[in-house]
């Protein structure tokens, strides 16, 4: 799901618009925290958008 949302977006733009809009918090561009659950987001990279 996240890969699809990221397609065509720059990672910083996604943080600024999508993640913030849906209440995500991103630390070190690597960890997504939502509802006190931590998800490792290694597949997400500003240099390599998952396709």
PDBQT receptor file of N, H, CA, C and O in Angstrom, charges set to zero:
ATOM      1  N   UNK A   1       0.834  -1.199   0.000  1.00  0.00    +0.000 N 
ATOM      2  CA  UNK A   1       0.000   0.000   0.000  1.00  0.00    +0.000 C 
ATOM      3  C   UNK A   1       0.866   1.244   0.000  1.00  0.00    +0.000 C 
ATOM      4  O   UNK A   1       0.649   2.170  -0.781  1.00  0.00    +0.000 OA
ATOM      5  N   UNK A   2       1.850   1.252   0.888  1.00  0.00    +0.000 N 
ATOM      6  H   UNK A   2       2.026   0.499   1.523  1.00  0.00    +0.000 HD
ATOM      7  CA  UNK A   2       2.730   2.419   0.957  1.00  0.00    +0.000 C 
ATOM      8  C   UNK A   2       3.527   2.565  -0.335  1.00  0.00    +0.000 C 
ATOM      9  O   UNK A   2       3.764   3.681  -0.797  1.00  0.00    +0.000 OA
ATOM     10  N   UNK A   3       3.945   1.435  -0.922  1.00  0.00    +0.000 N 
ATOM     11  H   UNK A   3       3.753   0.528  -0.547  1.00  0.00    +0.000 HD
ATOM     12  CA  UNK A   3       4.690   1.496  -2.172  1.00  0.00    +0.000 C 
ATOM     13  C   UNK A   3       3.856   2.179  -3.254  1.00  0.00    +0.000 C 
ATOM     14  O   UNK A   3       4.358   2.993  -4.028  1.00  0.00    +0.000 OA
ATOM     15  N   UNK A   4       2.571   1.827  -3.287  1.00  0.00    +0.000 N 
ATOM     16  H   UNK A   4       2.163   1.165  -2.658  1.00  0.00    +0.000 HD
ATOM     17  CA  UNK A   4       1.680   2.408  -4.290  1.00  0.00    +0.000 C 
ATOM     18  C   UNK A   4       1.493   3.900  -4.046  1.00  0.00    +0.000 C 
ATOM     19  O   UNK A   4       1.492   4.689  -4.990  1.00  0.00    +0.000 OA
ATOM     20  N   UNK A   5       1.336   4.285  -2.800  1.00  0.00    +0.000 N 
ATOM     21  H   UNK A   5       1.336   3.644  -2.033  1.00  0.00    +0.000 HD
ATOM     22  CA  UNK A   5       1.152   5.694  -2.465  1.00  0.00    +0.000 C 
ATOM     23  C   UNK A   5       2.395   6.495  -2.812  1.00  0.00    +0.000 C 
ATOM     24  O   UNK A   5       2.306   7.667  -3.180  1.00  0.00    +0.000 OA
ATOM     25  N   UNK A   6       3.555   5.858  -2.694  1.00  0.00    +0.000 N 
ATOM     26  H   UNK A   6       3.628   4.907  -2.395  1.00  0.00    +0.000 HD
ATOM     27  CA  UNK A   6       4.807   6.565  -2.938  1.00  0.00    +0.000 C 
ATOM     28  C   UNK A   6       5.100   6.723  -4.419  1.00  0.00    +0.000 C 
ATOM     29  O   UNK A   6       5.867   7.604  -4.808  1.00  0.00    +0.000 OA
ATOM     30  N   UNK A   7       4.502   5.883  -5.246  1.00  0.00    +0.000 N 
ATOM     31  H   UNK A   7       3.879   5.167  -4.930  1.00  0.00    +0.000 HD
ATOM     32  CA  UNK A   7       4.818   5.896  -6.676  1.00  0.00    +0.000 C 
ATOM     33  C   UNK A   7       4.560   7.274  -7.278  1.00  0.00    +0.000 C 
ATOM     34  O   UNK A   7       3.454   7.807  -7.189  1.00  0.00    +0.000 OA
ATOM     35  N   UNK A   8       5.578   7.830  -7.880  1.00  0.00    +0.000 N 
ATOM     36  H   UNK A   8       6.476   7.397  -7.952  1.00  0.00    +0.000 HD
ATOM     37  CA  UNK A   8       5.433   9.137  -8.514  1.00  0.00    +0.000 C 
ATOM     38  C   UNK A   8       5.617  10.305  -7.554  1.00  0.00    +0.000 C 
ATOM     39  O   UNK A   8       5.437  11.460  -7.942  1.00  0.00    +0.000 OA
ATOM     40  N   UNK A   9       5.970  10.019  -6.321  1.00  0.00    +0.000 N 
ATOM     41  H   UNK A   9       6.116   9.081  -6.007  1.00  0.00    +0.000 HD
ATOM     42  CA  UNK A   9       6.165  11.074  -5.339  1.00  0.00    +0.000 C 
ATOM     43  C   UNK A   9       7.593  11.074  -4.829  1.00  0.00    +0.000 C 
ATOM     44  O   UNK A   9       8.228  10.025  -4.722  1.00  0.00    +0.000 OA
ATOM     45  N   UNK A  10       8.091  12.257  -4.517  1.00  0.00    +0.000 N 
ATOM     46  H   UNK A  10       7.576  13.110  -4.605  1.00  0.00    +0.000 HD
ATOM     47  CA  UNK A  10       9.369  12.351  -3.823  1.00  0.00    +0.000 C 
ATOM     48  C   UNK A  10       9.112  12.044  -2.352  1.00  0.00    +0.000 C 
ATOM     49  O   UNK A  10       8.056  12.379  -1.817  1.00  0.00    +0.000 OA
ATOM     50  N   UNK A  11      10.082  11.408  -1.703  1.00  0.00    +0.000 N 
ATOM     51  H   UNK A  11      10.940  11.136  -2.138  1.00  0.00    +0.000 HD
ATOM     52  CA  UNK A  11       9.879  10.991  -0.317  1.00  0.00    +0.000 C 
ATOM     53  C   UNK A  11       9.573  12.180   0.581  1.00  0.00    +0.000 C 
ATOM     54  O   UNK A  11       8.684  12.104   1.429  1.00  0.00    +0.000 OA
ATOM     55  N   UNK A  12      10.301  13.279   0.403  1.00  0.00    +0.000 N 
ATOM     56  H   UNK A  12      11.023  13.341  -0.285  1.00  0.00    +0.000 HD
ATOM     57  CA  UNK A  12      10.068  14.466   1.228  1.00  0.00    +0.000 C 
ATOM     58  C   UNK A  12       8.665  15.015   1.009  1.00  0.00    +0.000 C 
ATOM     59  O   UNK A  12       8.010  15.455   1.954  1.00  0.00    +0.000 OA
ATOM     60  N   UNK A  13       8.206  14.988  -0.238  1.00  0.00    +0.000 N 
ATOM     61  H   UNK A  13       8.738  14.631  -1.005  1.00  0.00    +0.000 HD
ATOM     62  CA  UNK A  13       6.856  15.461  -0.545  1.00  0.00    +0.000 C 
ATOM     63  C   UNK A  13       5.820  14.579   0.135  1.00  0.00    +0.000 C 
ATOM     64  O   UNK A  13       4.811  15.057   0.653  1.00  0.00    +0.000 OA
ATOM     65  N   UNK A  14       6.096  13.271   0.119  1.00  0.00    +0.000 N 
ATOM     66  H   UNK A  14       6.916  12.882  -0.302  1.00  0.00    +0.000 HD
ATOM     67  CA  UNK A  14       5.167  12.339   0.751  1.00  0.00    +0.000 C 
ATOM     68  C   UNK A  14       5.074  12.608   2.248  1.00  0.00    +0.000 C 
ATOM     69  O   UNK A  14       3.984  12.588   2.820  1.00  0.00    +0.000 OA
ATOM     70  N   UNK A  15       6.207  12.856   2.876  1.00  0.00    +0.000 N 
ATOM     71  H   UNK A  15       7.092  12.872   2.411  1.00  0.00    +0.000 HD
ATOM     72  CA  UNK A  15       6.204  13.178   4.309  1.00  0.00    +0.000 C 
ATOM     73  C   UNK A  15       5.399  14.449   4.547  1.00  0.00    +0.000 C 
ATOM     74  O   UNK A  15       4.549  14.499   5.435  1.00  0.00    +0.000 OA
ATOM     75  N   UNK A  16       5.669  15.456   3.760  1.00  0.00    +0.000 N 
ATOM     76  H   UNK A  16       6.360  15.415   3.038  1.00  0.00    +0.000 HD
ATOM     77  CA  UNK A  16       5.038  16.757   3.958  1.00  0.00    +0.000 C 
ATOM     78  C   UNK A  16       3.543  16.735   3.719  1.00  0.00    +0.000 C 
ATOM     79  O   UNK A  16       2.789  17.428   4.401  1.00  0.00    +0.000 OA
ATOM     80  N   UNK A  17       3.108  15.933   2.742  1.00  0.00    +0.000 N 
ATOM     81  H   UNK A  17       3.721  15.370   2.188  1.00  0.00    +0.000 HD
ATOM     82  CA  UNK A  17       1.705  15.969   2.335  1.00  0.00    +0.000 C 
ATOM     83  C   UNK A  17       0.928  14.754   2.838  1.00  0.00    +0.000 C 
ATOM     84  O   UNK A  17      -0.014  14.882   3.619  1.00  0.00    +0.000 OA
ATOM     85  N   UNK A  18       1.341  13.579   2.376  1.00  0.00    +0.000 N 
ATOM     86  H   UNK A  18       2.107  13.475   1.741  1.00  0.00    +0.000 HD
ATOM     87  CA  UNK A  18       0.541  12.387   2.674  1.00  0.00    +0.000 C 
ATOM     88  C   UNK A  18       0.683  11.911   4.101  1.00  0.00    +0.000 C 
ATOM     89  O   UNK A  18      -0.310  11.785   4.817  1.00  0.00    +0.000 OA
ATOM     90  N   UNK A  19       1.918  11.643   4.529  1.00  0.00    +0.000 N 
ATOM     91  H   UNK A  19       2.725  11.745   3.947  1.00  0.00    +0.000 HD
ATOM     92  CA  UNK A  19       2.107  11.093   5.871  1.00  0.00    +0.000 C 
ATOM     93  C   UNK A  19       1.575  12.049   6.931  1.00  0.00    +0.000 C 
ATOM     94  O   UNK A  19       0.909  11.630   7.878  1.00  0.00    +0.000 OA
ATOM     95  N   UNK A  20       1.873  13.341   6.763  1.00  0.00    +0.000 N 
ATOM     96  H   UNK A  20       2.414  13.681   5.994  1.00  0.00    +0.000 HD
ATOM     97  CA  UNK A  20       1.409  14.313   7.743  1.00  0.00    +0.000 C 
ATOM     98  C   UNK A  20      -0.122  14.378   7.736  1.00  0.00    +0.000 C 
ATOM     99  O   UNK A  20      -0.756  14.499   8.785  1.00  0.00    +0.000 OA
ATOM    100  N   UNK A  21      -0.696  14.295   6.545  1.00  0.00    +0.000 N 
ATOM    101  H   UNK A  21      -0.182  14.197   5.693  1.00  0.00    +0.000 HD
ATOM    102  CA  UNK A  21      -2.143  14.368   6.422  1.00  0.00    +0.000 C 
ATOM    103  C   UNK A  21      -2.813  13.192   7.127  1.00  0.00    +0.000 C 
ATOM    104  O   UNK A  21      -3.865  13.348   7.747  1.00  0.00    +0.000 OA
ATOM    105  N   UNK A  22      -2.197  12.016   7.028  1.00  0.00    +0.000 N 
ATOM    106  H   UNK A  22      -1.342  11.890   6.525  1.00  0.00    +0.000 HD
ATOM    107  CA  UNK A  22      -2.791  10.829   7.646  1.00  0.00    +0.000 C 
ATOM    108  C   UNK A  22      -2.282  10.583   9.050  1.00  0.00    +0.000 C 
ATOM    109  O   UNK A  22      -2.599   9.554   9.647  1.00  0.00    +0.000 OA
ATOM    110  N   UNK A  23      -1.489  11.517   9.599  1.00  0.00    +0.000 N 
ATOM    111  H   UNK A  23      -1.231  12.353   9.114  1.00  0.00    +0.000 HD
ATOM    112  CA  UNK A  23      -1.084  11.408  10.985  1.00  0.00    +0.000 C 
ATOM    113  C   UNK A  23       0.127  10.526  11.208  1.00  0.00    +0.000 C 
ATOM    114  O   UNK A  23       0.312   9.990  12.300  1.00  0.00    +0.000 OA
ATOM    115  N   UNK A  24       0.965  10.367  10.172  1.00  0.00    +0.000 N 
ATOM    116  H   UNK A  24       0.815  10.802   9.284  1.00  0.00    +0.000 HD
ATOM    117  CA  UNK A  24       2.187   9.593  10.356  1.00  0.00    +0.000 C 
ATOM    118  C   UNK A  24       3.295  10.476  10.891  1.00  0.00    +0.000 C 
ATOM    119  O   UNK A  24       3.324  11.683  10.649  1.00  0.00    +0.000 OA
ATOM    120  N   UNK A  25       4.207   9.853  11.622  1.00  0.00    +0.000 N 
ATOM    121  H   UNK A  25       4.184   8.873  11.818  1.00  0.00    +0.000 HD
ATOM    122  CA  UNK A  25       5.407  10.548  12.063  1.00  0.00    +0.000 C 
ATOM    123  C   UNK A  25       6.597   9.761  11.541  1.00  0.00    +0.000 C 
ATOM    124  O   UNK A  25       6.701   8.555  11.761  1.00  0.00    +0.000 OA
ATOM    125  N   UNK A  26       7.501  10.457  10.844  1.00  0.00    +0.000 N 
ATOM    126  H   UNK A  26       7.416  11.437  10.665  1.00  0.00    +0.000 HD
ATOM    127  CA  UNK A  26       8.650   9.778  10.264  1.00  0.00    +0.000 C 
ATOM    128  C   UNK A  26       9.913  10.243  10.976  1.00  0.00    +0.000 C 
ATOM    129  O   UNK A  26      10.181  11.440  11.079  1.00  0.00    +0.000 OA
ATOM    130  N   UNK A  27      10.680   9.281  11.462  1.00  0.00    +0.000 N 
ATOM    131  H   UNK A  27      10.462   8.309  11.378  1.00  0.00    +0.000 HD
ATOM    132  CA  UNK A  27      11.930   9.598  12.135  1.00  0.00    +0.000 C 
ATOM    133  C   UNK A  27      13.093   9.096  11.307  1.00  0.00    +0.000 C 
ATOM    134  O   UNK A  27      13.135   7.927  10.925  1.00  0.00    +0.000 OA
ATOM    135  N   UNK A  28      14.037   9.981  11.028  1.00  0.00    +0.000 N 
ATOM    136  H   UNK A  28      14.003  10.932  11.338  1.00  0.00    +0.000 HD
ATOM    137  CA  UNK A  28      15.237   9.615  10.277  1.00  0.00    +0.000 C 
ATOM    138  C   UNK A  28      14.914   9.037   8.908  1.00  0.00    +0.000 C 
ATOM    139  O   UNK A  28      15.693   8.261   8.354  1.00  0.00    +0.000 OA
ATOM    140  N   UNK A  29      13.759   9.420   8.363  1.00  0.00    +0.000 N 
ATOM    141  H   UNK A  29      13.127  10.050   8.813  1.00  0.00    +0.000 HD
ATOM    142  CA  UNK A  29      13.333   8.949   7.042  1.00  0.00    +0.000 C 
ATOM    143  C   UNK A  29      13.313   7.434   6.953  1.00  0.00    +0.000 C 
ATOM    144  O   UNK A  29      13.422   6.885   5.857  1.00  0.00    +0.000 OA
ATOM    145  N   UNK A  30      13.178   6.752   8.067  1.00  0.00    +0.000 N 
ATOM    146  H   UNK A  30      13.089   7.198   8.958  1.00  0.00    +0.000 HD
ATOM    147  CA  UNK A  30      13.268   5.291   8.039  1.00  0.00    +0.000 C 
ATOM    148  C   UNK A  30      12.156   4.609   8.816  1.00  0.00    +0.000 C 
ATOM    149  O   UNK A  30      11.748   3.502   8.463  1.00  0.00    +0.000 OA
ATOM    150  N   UNK A  31      11.664   5.242   9.854  1.00  0.00    +0.000 N 
ATOM    151  H   UNK A  31      11.995   6.141  10.140  1.00  0.00    +0.000 HD
ATOM    152  CA  UNK A  31      10.666   4.572  10.691  1.00  0.00    +0.000 C 
ATOM    153  C   UNK A  31       9.349   5.335  10.637  1.00  0.00    +0.000 C 
ATOM    154  O   UNK A  31       9.317   6.553  10.813  1.00  0.00    +0.000 OA
ATOM    155  N   UNK A  32       8.272   4.611  10.394  1.00  0.00    +0.000 N 
ATOM    156  H   UNK A  32       8.298   3.621  10.251  1.00  0.00    +0.000 HD
ATOM    157  CA  UNK A  32       6.936   5.206  10.399  1.00  0.00    +0.000 C 
ATOM    158  C   UNK A  32       6.240   4.817  11.695  1.00  0.00    +0.000 C 
ATOM    159  O   UNK A  32       6.113   3.633  12.006  1.00  0.00    +0.000 OA
ATOM    160  N   UNK A  33       5.790   5.809  12.445  1.00  0.00    +0.000 N 
ATOM    161  H   UNK A  33       5.893   6.771  12.192  1.00  0.00    +0.000 HD
ATOM    162  CA  UNK A  33       5.115   5.536  13.711  1.00  0.00    +0.000 C 
ATOM    163  C   UNK A  33       3.664   5.997  13.600  1.00  0.00    +0.000 C 
ATOM    164  O   UNK A  33       3.396   7.162  13.303  1.00  0.00    +0.000 OA
ATOM    165  N   UNK A  34       2.738   5.084  13.838  1.00  0.00    +0.000 N 
ATOM    166  H   UNK A  34       2.955   4.138  14.079  1.00  0.00    +0.000 HD
ATOM    167  CA  UNK A  34       1.331   5.449  13.836  1.00  0.00    +0.000 C 
ATOM    168  C   UNK A  34       0.611   4.603  14.872  1.00  0.00    +0.000 C 
ATOM    169  O   UNK A  34       0.800   3.389  14.944  1.00  0.00    +0.000 OA
ATOM    170  N   UNK A  35      -0.212   5.258  15.668  1.00  0.00    +0.000 N 
ATOM    171  H   UNK A  35      -0.365   6.245  15.609  1.00  0.00    +0.000 HD
ATOM    172  CA  UNK A  35      -0.981   4.563  16.698  1.00  0.00    +0.000 C 
ATOM    173  C   UNK A  35      -0.071   3.760  17.622  1.00  0.00    +0.000 C 
ATOM    174  O   UNK A  35      -0.414   2.659  18.054  1.00  0.00    +0.000 OA
ATOM    175  N   UNK A  36       1.106   4.338  17.918  1.00  0.00    +0.000 N 
ATOM    176  H   UNK A  36       1.384   5.232  17.567  1.00  0.00    +0.000 HD
ATOM    177  CA  UNK A  36       2.059   3.738  18.847  1.00  0.00    +0.000 C 
ATOM    178  C   UNK A  36       2.637   2.421  18.337  1.00  0.00    +0.000 C 
ATOM    179  O   UNK A  36       3.213   1.653  19.108  1.00  0.00    +0.000 OA
ATOM    180  N   UNK A  37       2.481   2.157  17.033  1.00  0.00    +0.000 N 
ATOM    181  H   UNK A  37       2.012   2.781  16.407  1.00  0.00    +0.000 HD
ATOM    182  CA  UNK A  37       3.086   0.962  16.446  1.00  0.00    +0.000 C 
ATOM    183  C   UNK A  37       4.204   1.409  15.512  1.00  0.00    +0.000 C 
ATOM    184  O   UNK A  37       4.061   2.382  14.772  1.00  0.00    +0.000 OA
ATOM    185  N   UNK A  38       5.306   0.694  15.557  1.00  0.00    +0.000 N 
ATOM    186  H   UNK A  38       5.423  -0.096  16.159  1.00  0.00    +0.000 HD
ATOM    187  CA  UNK A  38       6.472   1.071  14.765  1.00  0.00    +0.000 C 
ATOM    188  C   UNK A  38       6.624   0.121  13.583  1.00  0.00    +0.000 C 
ATOM    189  O   UNK A  38       6.626  -1.101  13.736  1.00  0.00    +0.000 OA
ATOM    190  N   UNK A  39       6.750   0.718  12.404  1.00  0.00    +0.000 N 
ATOM    191  H   UNK A  39       6.748   1.711  12.281  1.00  0.00    +0.000 HD
ATOM    192  CA  UNK A  39       6.939  -0.079  11.194  1.00  0.00    +0.000 C 
ATOM    193  C   UNK A  39       8.265   0.325  10.554  1.00  0.00    +0.000 C 
ATOM    194  O   UNK A  39       8.482   1.503  10.269  1.00  0.00    +0.000 OA
ATOM    195  N   UNK A  40       9.139  -0.631  10.329  1.00  0.00    +0.000 N 
ATOM    196  H   UNK A  40       8.962  -1.588  10.560  1.00  0.00    +0.000 HD
ATOM    197  CA  UNK A  40      10.386  -0.338   9.634  1.00  0.00    +0.000 C 
ATOM    198  C   UNK A  40      10.078  -0.122   8.155  1.00  0.00    +0.000 C 
ATOM    199  O   UNK A  40       9.418  -0.945   7.522  1.00  0.00    +0.000 OA
ATOM    200  N   UNK A  41      10.545   0.952   7.634  1.00  0.00    +0.000 N 
ATOM    201  H   UNK A  41      11.082   1.621   8.149  1.00  0.00    +0.000 HD
ATOM    202  CA  UNK A  41      10.223   1.325   6.257  1.00  0.00    +0.000 C 
ATOM    203  C   UNK A  41      11.479   1.339   5.404  1.00  0.00    +0.000 C 
ATOM    204  O   UNK A  41      11.727   2.294   4.667  1.00  0.00    +0.000 OA
ATOM    205  N   UNK A  42      12.269   0.281   5.504  1.00  0.00    +0.000 N 
ATOM    206  H   UNK A  42      12.067  -0.494   6.103  1.00  0.00    +0.000 HD
ATOM    207  CA  UNK A  42      13.500   0.201   4.728  1.00  0.00    +0.000 C 
ATOM    208  C   UNK A  42      13.230   0.247   3.233  1.00  0.00    +0.000 C 
ATOM    209  O   UNK A  42      14.071   0.706   2.461  1.00  0.00    +0.000 OA
ATOM    210  N   UNK A  43      12.039  -0.236   2.817  1.00  0.00    +0.000 N 
ATOM    211  H   UNK A  43      11.355  -0.609   3.445  1.00  0.00    +0.000 HD
ATOM    212  CA  UNK A  43      11.725  -0.248   1.400  1.00  0.00    +0.000 C 
ATOM    213  C   UNK A  43      11.495   1.171   0.873  1.00  0.00    +0.000 C 
ATOM    214  O   UNK A  43      11.497   1.398  -0.337  1.00  0.00    +0.000 OA
ATOM    215  N   UNK A  44      11.300   2.111   1.781  1.00  0.00    +0.000 N 
ATOM    216  H   UNK A  44      11.299   1.927   2.763  1.00  0.00    +0.000 HD
ATOM    217  CA  UNK A  44      11.083   3.495   1.368  1.00  0.00    +0.000 C 
ATOM    218  C   UNK A  44      12.410   4.238   1.379  1.00  0.00    +0.000 C 
ATOM    219  O   UNK A  44      13.122   4.255   2.383  1.00  0.00    +0.000 OA
ATOM    220  N   UNK A  45      12.725   4.847   0.257  1.00  0.00    +0.000 N 
ATOM    221  H   UNK A  45      12.147   4.834  -0.558  1.00  0.00    +0.000 HD
ATOM    222  CA  UNK A  45      13.982   5.586   0.170  1.00  0.00    +0.000 C 
ATOM    223  C   UNK A  45      13.787   6.769  -0.755  1.00  0.00    +0.000 C 
ATOM    224  O   UNK A  45      13.060   6.674  -1.744  1.00  0.00    +0.000 OA
ATOM    225  N   UNK A  46      14.432   7.888  -0.441  1.00  0.00    +0.000 N 
ATOM    226  H   UNK A  46      15.023   7.965   0.362  1.00  0.00    +0.000 HD
ATOM    227  CA  UNK A  46      14.307   9.070  -1.290  1.00  0.00    +0.000 C 
ATOM    228  C   UNK A  46      15.013   8.856  -2.620  1.00  0.00    +0.000 C 
ATOM    229  O   UNK A  46      14.770   9.588  -3.580  1.00  0.00    +0.000 OA
ATOM    230  N   UNK A  47      15.887   7.855  -2.682  1.00  0.00    +0.000 N 
ATOM    231  H   UNK A  47      16.084   7.260  -1.903  1.00  0.00    +0.000 HD
ATOM    232  CA  UNK A  47      16.635   7.586  -3.910  1.00  0.00    +0.000 C 
ATOM    233  C   UNK A  47      16.084   6.393  -4.676  1.00  0.00    +0.000 C 
ATOM    234  O   UNK A  47      16.471   6.160  -5.821  1.00  0.00    +0.000 OA
ATOM    235  N   UNK A  48      15.186   5.637  -4.057  1.00  0.00    +0.000 N 
ATOM    236  H   UNK A  48      14.872   5.827  -3.126  1.00  0.00    +0.000 HD
ATOM    237  CA  UNK A  48      14.682   4.429  -4.709  1.00  0.00    +0.000 C 
ATOM    238  C   UNK A  48      13.216   4.248  -4.356  1.00  0.00    +0.000 C 
ATOM    239  O   UNK A  48      12.886   3.677  -3.317  1.00  0.00    +0.000 OA
ATOM    240  N   UNK A  49      12.341   4.735  -5.222  1.00  0.00    +0.000 N 
ATOM    241  H   UNK A  49      12.609   5.199  -6.066  1.00  0.00    +0.000 HD
ATOM    242  CA  UNK A  49      10.909   4.620  -4.979  1.00  0.00    +0.000 C 
ATOM    243  C   UNK A  49      10.467   3.205  -5.331  1.00  0.00    +0.000 C 
ATOM    244  O   UNK A  49      10.716   2.731  -6.440  1.00  0.00    +0.000 OA
ATOM    245  N   UNK A  50       9.826   2.545  -4.409  1.00  0.00    +0.000 N 
ATOM    246  H   UNK A  50       9.624   2.930  -3.509  1.00  0.00    +0.000 HD
ATOM    247  CA  UNK A  50       9.356   1.184  -4.659  1.00  0.00    +0.000 C 
ATOM    248  C   UNK A  50       8.311   1.191  -5.770  1.00  0.00    +0.000 C 
ATOM    249  O   UNK A  50       7.394   2.013  -5.772  1.00  0.00    +0.000 OA
ATOM    250  N   UNK A  51       8.459   0.283  -6.694  1.00  0.00    +0.000 N 
ATOM    251  H   UNK A  51       9.203  -0.384  -6.692  1.00  0.00    +0.000 HD
ATOM    252  CA  UNK A  51       7.531   0.251  -7.829  1.00  0.00    +0.000 C 
ATOM    253  C   UNK A  51       6.687  -1.010  -7.815  1.00  0.00    +0.000 C 
ATOM    254  O   UNK A  51       5.852  -1.203  -8.699  1.00  0.00    +0.000 OA
TER     255      UNK A  51
